[in-house]
Amino acid sequence: MTPKQKQLVQSSFEQVKPIVDVAASLFYGRLFDLDPNLERLFKGDLHTQGRMLFQVMSVVVGGLDDLDELAPSIQALGKRHAGYGVEDHHYKTVGAALLWTLERGLGSAFTAEVNNESRRAKSNRGQRLKRKRWLHKRARAKKVSKQF
């Protein structure tokens, strides 16, 4: 991402911070509308889950200048999500719900440029999570095959 693109994503996210509880509620509502089966993956309080989601997003958005530094944390997150039952196709649904939430939360500030850069940032993060999930599954398969 260019410095201008990073700044656009970061400044847009700053506008969401004051409405984080509303944004989290919008996000999970939309997520479960898009795929009601995902609701079974969430065991705890969605208010708390929403706060954690936006804390992670805040770290990622704040760290766009050095994604390599964030990579181990993002990979660990992907590994945890694999353990929760997250599958690759879920990332597309999450991304759609997130962009919908940003559009609602930002209102007229959600321009075509913000949309494009948010999609790019989401795609990069999603690819890293999928890669870690795949590596985790491969390592488990090797461990199982050695037992036989």
C-alpha positions, 0 to 999 in steps of 0.5 A, a space after each residue: 500500500 502507498 503511504 496515501 492509501 495507508 493514511 486513508 484507511 487509518 483516518 477512516 478507522 479513526 472515525 469508527 472508534 467513537 462508535 465501536 459498540 454500534 459498529 460491532 453490533 452492526 457487524 455481527 448482525 450483518 455477519 449472521 444475516 449473511 451466514 446464520 451458521 457462523 453464529 455457532 462459532 461464537 460462544 461468548 458475549 458478542 459485546 465483548 467479542 466486538 470490542 476484541 475485534 475492534 482492538 485487533 483491527 486497531 492494532 492492524 490498521 495502526 501497524 499498516 506501516 510494518 505488516 511484517 512486524 505484525 505477521 506473527 500476531 496475525 498468524 497466531 490469530 489465524 491459528 486460533 481461528 482454525 481451532 474455533 472452526 473457521 473455514 476459508 470461505 468464512 473470510 469472504 463473509 466476514 469481509 463483506 460484513 466488515 465493509 458493510 459495517 464501515 459503509 454504515 458507520 462512516 456514512 458519507 465519509 465511506 467514499 469509493 476510495 475508502 471502499 477500495 483501500 479498505 478492501 485491499 487492507 482486508 484482503 491482505 489480512 485475510 490472506 495472512 490468516 488463511 495462510 496460517 490456518 493452512 500451515 496449522 492444518 498441514 502440521 497437524 496432518 503430518 503429526 497424525 501421519 507420523 503416528 501410523 
